[in-house]
Amino acid sequence: MQTSELPDLAHTDTKPLHWLATAAAMAAVVAAAGLLQPDPTASASTPHRTTAQHGTTTVAAPDPARASFPLDCGQVGSTVAEQATGDLDGDGRPETVAVVRCAAGSGTPPSGVYVLTHGSGAAPRVVATLVDPAQEISVGDFAVRDGIVSATLFGYSSDTVARCCPDRQERATWQWKGGAFVRATQAAPSAA
């Protein structure tokens, strides 16, 4: 064996303190790596969503004035009586719920309640009909809160009831569950 003419280097003579310092440094690296894990919901094929708190702008809710509703009003056209927005399906993007009816000059035309989302084109698209105007129902006390759509529905018990004065009333809610809007109803006191 040939001896070196260089002086002994400190790292070639290990002591317990050296191993303790190395172990502490490795523990710090492992701990830091654990804190910097990637988002478990993100993947290479799905872009990461950012929120307004990170400096990006939020997505605007669909505008019902630009939507085409499945409502036949003839020459009088339709009108959006009420609208509310909220994230109904939990995807981080707002939907708009619109109460729409024919723009009749008098009387109480039946209402339709539609859920709008951004379409692939410029105009929003209807993705769900919660109340169909064919049901001859009017809508009151309408709101969207915490992903739940709620409304008071006014209807008629028979064709003999005057269309000015609904004699049925119920409270309805809709919530997105299992890929569809699930309706729950509760009888409301009669307005008689």
C-alpha positions, 0 to 999 in steps of 0.5 A: 500500500502506498501512503499519501503525502497529503495531510489527513482530510477531516471527512476521512476520519468519521466521528459520531458527531459527523453521523449525527449532523448527516442524519439531521440534514437528511431528515430536514431534506425528507421533511421538506420533500414531504411538505412540497408534494404535488396536488393529489387531484391534479394529473398531467392530462388535467390543468391545475385550477387556480383561484382568485386568491392566487391573482387570477380572475374568476370565471363569470357565470353564464348570462341568461340574456344570451341563452336560448331556452326551450320555451315556445312563446310565439311572437311575444318572446320570453323574459328572464323573470329571476336569476341566481348563480352558484357552483351547483356541481362542485366543479369550481365554476358557477352555473346560472339558474334562470326562471323564464316565462313568456312575456305576456302582457297580462295574466300569470304565464307558467314559468320554466326553471333552467340551469345554464352552463358555459357551452363550447361556443359563445352562448350559454347552454341549458343543461337541466330543466328543473321546472317545465312550463308544460307543468303550468307552474308559477315560481316565487321565492327563488334562490340559490344558496350553498349549491341548492336551488330553492323555490316556492311553486304555485299550481292548480288542482284542476282546470276549473281553477281560474288561472289568476289564482293558483290553489296549490303551493309547495316548497321545492329544492334541487341539489346535484347528487350522483350526476343529476338534480334531485328534487325534494318537496315540502307542502307549503301552507295554502295561500287561501 
